Amino acid sequence: MTAAKLLLIDDDQELSELLSEFLTSEGFSLTCCFDGITGLEQAKTTDYDLILLDVMMPGLNGFDVLKALGGKHLTPILMLTAKGDESDRVLGLELGADDYLAKPYNPKELLARIKAILRRVDILTNKTKSQPIQINGIELSPASREVTCLTKPVLLTGTEFEMLHLLMENLDTIVSKEMLSEQVLNRPLMAFDRSIDMHISNIRRKFQQFSSEEKIKTIRGVGYVFMSGDK
């Protein structure tokens, strides 16, 4: 079995070396970049299974790297943020990160998060034989990983795509945040976790470029519903 390829972009060289030893011992292949410019170039020119991206770096920081990738990447990105800095987490998710983990973190917690994201990717791969879904002006194709709104292409990250897929498969039915977290992020929903809300907000914002009609309805305190448009 080929080792999963990870890219770590973090200016803390000592921490990166420790993580490299730990993750290599767990069967991963890890490439380290110690600045945003080198990391961005590596992300654009080499295929990785997952990118670990630190927020606070001199020069080109983690947000700059996300902006440069433009939310068009298919490789999942796990942001490494300062502990308790909610604004960093929200901004990272808005810019296309798939998930976040606060520093300082236990290496075993990082390992669990990496495995959860890679499991999600495996699940996505197995879903590619599913038939396209076309509802309320939105067409989603699991095979090509493409989404259109009123025939206009909509660029979604891997996490956004899978959340939309789950909502569309459960048409006019409430999908709880717990279900979205467990089936898409592959982890239990944590208290005060806004990542689900931010991903849904990103999807809505991208649809609103082409249609003012509400596609995803919020059921406050419960979850979300993809609307058929017939009600």
C-alpha positions in Angstrom: 0.0 0.0 0.0 1.4 3.4 -1.0 2.1 5.8 1.9 -0.2 8.8 1.9 1.7 12.0 0.9 1.4 14.9 3.2 2.7 18.5 2.8 3.4 20.5 5.9 3.8 24.3 5.5 5.1 25.7 8.8 7.9 28.0 9.7 8.6 26.2 13.0 11.4 23.9 11.8 11.9 22.2 15.1 8.2 21.3 15.4 8.2 20.2 11.7 11.2 17.9 12.3 9.4 16.3 15.3 6.2 15.9 13.3 8.1 14.4 10.4 9.6 11.7 12.6 6.2 11.0 14.2 4.2 10.9 11.0 6.8 8.9 9.1 6.7 6.3 11.9 3.0 6.1 11.4 3.5 5.3 7.7 3.1 8.7 6.0 5.3 10.4 3.6 5.8 14.0 4.7 7.3 16.9 2.8 8.1 20.1 4.9 8.2 23.6 3.6 9.3 26.4 6.0 7.7 29.4 4.3 4.5 30.2 2.5 6.1 30.9 -0.9 7.9 27.6 -1.1 4.9 25.8 0.3 2.5 27.3 -2.3 4.8 26.4 -5.1 5.0 22.8 -3.8 1.2 22.6 -3.4 0.7 23.8 -7.0 3.3 21.5 -8.6 3.0 18.3 -6.7 0.1 16.1 -5.9 -0.5 15.5 -2.2 -3.2 13.6 -0.3 -3.4 16.3 2.4 -1.9 19.7 3.2 -1.2 20.8 6.8 -1.0 24.6 6.7 0.1 26.9 9.5 -1.6 30.3 9.7 1.1 32.4 11.3 4.1 32.6 9.1 6.3 35.6 8.1 5.9 36.9 4.5 3.3 34.7 2.9 1.1 33.5 5.7 -1.5 30.6 5.6 -4.3 32.9 4.6 -2.2 34.2 1.7 -1.5 30.6 0.6 -5.3 29.8 0.7 -6.1 33.0 -1.3 -3.5 32.1 -3.9 -5.0 28.6 -4.3 -8.3 30.4 -4.8 -10.6 27.7 -3.3 -10.1 25.6 -6.5 -7.9 23.0 -4.9 -9.2 19.4 -4.6 -6.5 18.5 -2.0 -7.9 18.8 1.5 -6.3 21.4 3.7 -6.1 21.2 7.5 -5.4 24.7 8.9 -3.2 24.9 12.1 -4.5 27.9 14.0 -3.6 29.7 17.3 -5.5 28.3 20.3 -8.8 30.1 20.9 -8.5 32.4 17.9 -11.9 32.0 16.4 -11.4 34.7 13.8 -8.5 32.7 12.2 -10.6 29.6 12.0 -13.6 31.3 10.4 -11.4 33.1 7.9 -9.5 29.9 7.0 -12.8 28.1 6.3 -14.1 31.0 4.3 -11.0 30.9 2.1 -11.3 27.2 1.4 -9.7 25.2 4.3 -11.4 21.9 4.9 -10.9 21.8 8.7 -8.8 23.3 11.4 -6.8 22.2 14.5 -5.7 24.6 17.3 -2.1 24.8 18.4 -0.7 23.5 20.6 -2.0 20.1 19.8 -1.2 16.6 20.8 0.4 14.7 17.9 -2.1 11.9 18.4 -4.9 14.4 18.0 -3.3 15.6 14.7 -2.9 11.9 13.6 -6.6 11.2 14.3 -7.6 14.3 12.3 -5.4 13.3 9.4 -6.8 9.8 9.3 -10.4 11.2 9.5 -9.8 13.4 6.5 -8.1 10.7 4.5 -11.0 8.3 5.3 -13.3 10.9 3.9 -11.3 11.1 0.7 -11.5 7.3 0.3 -15.3 7.5 0.8 -15.5 10.1 -1.9 -13.5 8.0 -4.3 -15.9 5.1 -3.8 -18.9 7.4 -4.6 -17.7 8.3 -8.0 -19.9 5.7 -9.6 -23.0 7.4 -8.3 -25.4 9.0 -10.8 -25.5 12.8 -11.2 -28.2 14.6 -9.1 -30.1 17.5 -10.7 -32.5 19.4 -8.3 -33.7 23.0 -8.1 -31.2 24.4 -10.7 -28.2 22.6 -9.2 -26.5 19.7 -10.9 -23.9 17.6 -9.0 -21.8 14.9 -10.7 -20.0 12.6 -8.3 -17.9 11.1 -11.2 -16.5 14.4 -12.4 -16.7 16.2 -9.1 -18.4 19.1 -10.9 -21.3 21.3 -9.7 -23.3 23.7 -11.8 -25.9 26.3 -10.8 -28.3 27.1 -13.7 -25.7 25.5 -16.0 -22.9 27.8 -14.7 -19.9 26.0 -13.1 -19.5 26.4 -9.4 -16.1 25.7 -7.9 -16.4 23.9 -4.5 -13.7 22.5 -2.3 -13.8 18.7 -1.5 -15.5 19.3 1.8 -18.1 21.7 0.4 -18.8 19.2 -2.5 -19.4 16.4 -0.1 -21.7 18.4 2.2 -23.8 19.5 -0.8 -23.9 15.9 -1.9 -25.2 14.7 1.4 -27.8 17.5 1.5 -29.0 16.7 -2.0 -29.3 13.0 -1.3 -31.6 13.9 1.6 -33.9 16.2 -0.4 -36.4 18.2 1.7 -35.1 16.4 4.8 -33.3 18.0 7.8 -29.7 16.9 7.9 -28.3 17.6 11.3 -24.9 19.2 12.0 -23.9 16.1 13.8 -24.6 14.0 10.7 -22.7 16.4 8.5 -19.7 16.4 10.8 -19.6 12.6 11.2 -20.2 11.7 7.6 -18.3 14.5 5.9 -15.6 15.6 8.4 -15.4 12.1 9.8 -15.4 13.3 13.4 -18.0 14.0 16.0 -19.4 17.5 16.2 -17.5 19.5 18.8 -19.0 22.2 21.1 -18.9 25.7 19.6 -17.6 24.3 16.3 -18.5 26.7 13.5 -16.9 24.7 10.7 -20.2 23.2 9.4 -21.8 26.7 9.3 -18.9 28.2 7.5 -18.9 25.5 4.8 -22.6 25.8 4.2 -22.2 29.6 4.1 -19.5 29.2 1.4 -21.7 27.0 -0.7 -24.6 29.5 -0.5 -22.4 32.4 -1.4 -21.1 30.6 -4.5 -24.7 29.8 -5.6 -25.8 33.4 -5.0 -23.5 34.5 -7.9 -26.0 32.8 -10.3 -29.3 32.5 -8.4 -31.1 34.5 -5.7 -33.4 31.5 -4.9 -32.8 29.8 -1.6 -31.3 26.4 -2.1 -30.2 25.4 1.5 -32.5 26.3 4.4 -31.2 26.6 7.9 -33.2 24.9 10.6 -31.9 26.9 13.6 -30.3 24.7 16.3 -30.8 21.5 14.3 -29.3 21.5 10.8 -29.9 22.2 7.1 -32.3 21.2 4.4 -31.7 21.2 0.6 -34.9 22.5 -0.9 -36.5 20.9 -3.9 -37.9 24.2 -5.1 -41.4 22.8 -5.3 -42.5 24.0 -1.9 
